[in-house]
Amino acid sequence: MATGPLIGISTYAESDVRWGVWRLDAVLLPAGYPRLVRRAGGLAALLPPDAPEHAAAAVARLDGLVIAGGPDVEPARYGAEPDPRTGPPARARDAWELALIEAALERGLPLLGICRGMQLLNVALGGTLVQHVDGHAEVPGVFGRHPVKPVPGTRYAGLVPEEASVPAFHHQAVDRLGGGLVPSAHAEDGTVEAVELPAAPWVLGVQWHPEMGDDVRVVRALVEAAAAFGRDAPRG
């Protein structure tokens, strides 16, 4: 039975997690991510944080990659001092996911960054972040919704040509774009809501959380690109 292309998804390493009778360190990912990949026709593989030097070997076994949402990127990664509202650093995760992004770009692997993943893609390419924006995370632990408008002529606009209401929860955003990236959607307040890398075969970042909604168009496009990549490029 065909299973679809193999899509790796980065995960969280958390300490002292409780479930049932257990209280242990754990690797976690909200279930919406693998569910969305499956709905879009792919096979999800969860990638726990690892040593950065192992990233290329992991990427060599994949057909596509999703860098998931999560904590704030450490400001030192883009040459900034931390704002008082910036969360504590997740240095091991930053290093691992930056290495995954670098390996994916080098291999030409289809890549989707979601929320933090989009921000990290921007940082990986030399861009910077706004450390706090208001109005995009109004209630702690609750995803809000707001409209995003595509930029005509972009890959994203080809997938979602209309203004769309998206589920979102973030307080940081793209500031200076990384090398080669172009904005492909904006919020009403001008915040960059999607970016893409035209020079790459398929690289897209979205600031919102498609795994919390019903629209599979972006992830289906990733899966389709991954399927084509898997036919053309043998895995390591």
N, C-alpha and C positions, 0 to 999 in steps of 0.2 A: 504494500500500500504506500502510495506517495505521501510524504509527510510535509512537503514544502521546504523552502530554504531554511537553513539554520541561522537564527537571529540571536546573537548574544546581547544580554542586557546587564549593565553594571548594577551592583547591589550595595547595600549598607552593611558595615560591620558594627554591631552594637554590643555593649557590655551589659551584663546583669539583666538579661531579658527573662521575663517570667511567662511560662505557659504550662498548664497542667500542674504537675508536681515539680517541674523543673525551674531552675534559676541559673542560667548559663549564658555565656557569650554566644551570640548568634549572628548569622548572616541573613538579612531581611530584604524584602522587596514587596511593596504593595502589589496585591494580586492583580490589579487592573492592568499592569504592564504585560505579563504573559498572556492574560486573557485577550488583550487587544491584538497582540501578535498572532495568536491562534485565530481570532476572528478575521484577521486580514489574510490568512492563508499560510502563515509561517509556523515554524517550530521554534519555541523559545528555549534558550539555554542561559541559565543565570551565572554570572561571572562574579565570584566573590573577590574582594580586594586582595591583591597579590603584589609581589615585588615588581617594580616597573620593568625590570629586565625580562620578565616573562610575558609581557604584553604582546610582543610580536608573535610568539608561539601560539598564544590564544587566538589572536586575530587570524592567523594562518589557517585555522580550522573552521572559520565562520564564513557565511555568505553575506551577512549584514550585521550591523552593530547599532544598538541604542544606548546612549549615555543618559541615565535616568536623572530625575530630579533629586534634590536633597539639600544639604546645608550650604551656607555661603562659601564661595571660593575665597581662600586666604588672600587678602589684598596685596601681600608681598609678592604674589605671583604676577601681578601686573604693576608693580612698582609704586604702590600706594600705602599710606598709613591707614590703619583700621579706623573706621567711623565708630563712635560709641554704640551705634545700633547694629553693627555687623556682628554676626554670631561667632562663636569660638571656631578656631580653625579645625579642619579635618585633613590634616597634612598627608596622611597615608592614602586617603581616598583621592585627594587632589593629584598626588604623584602617579597613582595607578591609572586613573582615568585620563590624565594628560598623556600618559604613555600609550594607552589604548587608542586615543585620538590620533596621535602621531603615527602609530603603526597602521591604523586604518587609512589615513591619508596617503601614506607611502605606498600601500598596497592597492589603492583605488577602491577600497571596500565601501559599499553603500553605508552611509552613516547618518543617523538621526540623533540630534541632541534635544532633550526635553527639559525645559526650565533651566535648572542648574547646568544641564548638559549643553544647552545652547550657550550659556554664559562661559562655560569652560572651553567650548570650541572657539569662541571669540578670543579668550585669553591665550589659548594655544597658538593662535595665529597673530599674536602681538597686540591684541586689542585691550581695552580697559572696561571697567564696569562702574556704573553709578551705584553707590553702596546703599542708598535708600530712596525709594519712591513711595509716595502715598497713594492709596486708593486701589492697590492691586492685591491686598491681603487684609481685608477689613476685619474678619472674625477669626481668631486663632483656631486652627484645626478645621476650618470650614472653607471649602472651595467656593469662590464667588464666580460670577460670569460677567463678561463684558465683550463688546464687539471689537473685532479686528478687521481691518480693511486691507486687502491684498494690493501689492504694487503691480500694476499692469506689466505684462511681458516677462514676469519672473516664473521660475519653476512652480513656486507655491501658487501663484495666480492661475497657472494651468491646471492645478489640482482642485483648488477652491476659488473659483472666479468671483464669487459674491462675498459681500461683507458677512461675517459669521460670528455668532455668539459662542464664546469658548470658555471652558472651565479654567480658572486661574487661581494661583496662590503664590505670590512672590513679593519681595520687597526690594530686590535688586534688579538691575537691567543693564543692557549693553549701553556703553558710552561711546568711546572711539572704536570704530570697527576694525577688526583684525585684517591682516593683509589678504586681499582677494575677495573678502566677503562683501555681499551687497544686501541691503535690507529688502525683504520681500513682503512684509506686512507691518502695519502700525496700529496702535490703539488710538482712541480719540484724543488722548493727551499728548500724542506724538511719540510715545514709547515704542522702540523697535520691538516688534512682537515675533518676527521671523527673520532669519538670515539664511543665505545660501552661498555656495562657493561655485560659481559658474565654471571655473577651470577644472573642477573635479567631475568625475562621472555622475555621482549622486551624493551630495552632501547638503543637508538641510537642518536648521535648528528652529524650534518653536518655543516661545516663552511660556505658553500655556501647557495644560496637562490633558492631552487627548485620551489618555487611559481612564480619565474620569468622565468621559462623554460618550456619545454614540456615533460620532463621525469617524469612520475608519479610512477616509480617503488618503490622508498623509501616510499612515502606516501601511496601507495597502500598496501605495506607490513604492515605499521602501521595500516591501516584500517582493514586489514585481522586479525591482532593480536587483535585489539580492538573488532572485531566481536566475535572472540573466547572467549575473556575475558568476554564480555557481556553475553554470554551464560552460563558461568561457575560461575560468581560472581554477585550476586544481587546488585543492586544499593541501596545507602542509602536513 
